[in-house]
């Protein structure tokens, strides 16, 4: 499965999402991810809302296999439910 994390510099939840994705990448052969800095790439909140299909207020915004999961807390819960993650 391929995960995309949209984040920005200085965002503590973005760092946590990246750390979790790194852990999953190291532990699983079927998981990889890409982190996208929305400021560096010129991605706006409106762009993220279009991709997510609903309003977004915060980053990170995380997609697994192109399906919107949500923010860090949602991603962590998804990983626990779907990948057996125990932190």
C-alpha positions as CSV (number, residue, x, y, z in Angstrom):
1,X,0.0,0.0,0.0
2,X,1.2,3.5,-0.8
3,X,0.5,6.4,1.6
4,X,0.8,10.1,0.8
5,X,1.2,12.5,3.7
6,X,0.6,16.2,2.9
7,X,2.2,18.4,5.6
8,X,4.0,21.6,6.3
9,X,7.2,22.7,8.1
10,X,7.0,23.2,11.8
11,X,3.9,20.9,12.2
12,X,4.3,18.5,15.1
13,X,1.5,16.2,13.9
14,X,3.2,16.1,10.5
15,X,6.4,14.9,12.1
16,X,4.5,12.3,14.1
17,X,2.7,11.1,10.9
18,X,6.1,10.8,9.1
19,X,7.6,8.9,12.0
20,X,4.7,6.5,12.0
21,X,5.1,6.0,8.2
22,X,8.8,5.4,8.7
23,X,8.1,2.8,11.3
24,X,5.5,1.0,9.1
25,X,7.9,1.1,6.1
26,X,10.7,-0.5,8.2
27,X,8.4,-3.2,9.6
28,X,6.3,-4.1,6.5
29,X,7.2,-5.1,3.0
30,X,3.8,-3.9,1.7
31,X,3.9,-0.3,3.0
32,X,5.6,2.7,1.5
33,X,5.0,6.4,1.7
34,X,5.7,9.9,0.3
35,X,5.8,13.1,2.3
36,X,4.8,16.2,0.4
37,X,5.5,19.7,1.8
38,X,2.5,21.7,0.8
39,X,4.3,25.0,1.1
40,X,7.3,23.8,-1.1
41,X,4.9,22.3,-3.7
42,X,2.4,25.3,-3.7
43,X,-0.5,23.1,-2.6
44,X,-3.4,25.0,-1.0
45,X,-6.1,24.0,1.5
46,X,-8.6,24.2,-1.4
47,X,-6.4,21.6,-3.3
48,X,-6.5,19.3,-0.4
49,X,-10.2,19.7,0.1
50,X,-10.7,18.8,-3.6
51,X,-8.7,15.6,-3.1
52,X,-10.2,14.7,0.2
53,X,-13.8,15.4,-1.0
54,X,-14.5,17.4,2.2
55,X,-13.4,20.5,4.1
56,X,-10.0,20.2,5.8
57,X,-8.8,22.5,8.5
58,X,-5.4,21.1,9.5
59,X,-2.4,19.2,8.2
60,X,-1.3,16.5,7.9
61,X,-3.8,15.2,5.5
62,X,-3.1,11.5,4.7
63,X,-4.2,9.3,1.9
64,X,-3.7,5.5,1.7
65,X,-3.9,4.1,-1.7
66,X,-5.6,7.3,-2.8
67,X,-8.3,7.0,-0.2
68,X,-8.5,9.9,2.3
69,X,-7.8,8.7,5.9
70,X,-7.7,12.1,7.7
71,X,-5.1,13.6,10.0
72,X,-2.5,12.0,12.2
73,X,-4.9,10.6,14.8
74,X,-7.0,9.1,12.1
75,X,-3.9,7.6,10.4
76,X,-2.7,6.1,13.7
77,X,-6.2,4.6,14.3
78,X,-6.3,3.3,10.7
79,X,-2.8,1.6,11.2
80,X,-4.0,0.0,14.4
81,X,-7.2,-1.3,12.8
82,X,-5.7,-2.4,9.5
83,X,-2.1,-3.2,10.1
84,X,-2.1,-4.5,13.6
85,X,0.0,-1.5,14.8
86,X,0.7,-1.4,18.5
87,X,2.8,1.5,19.7
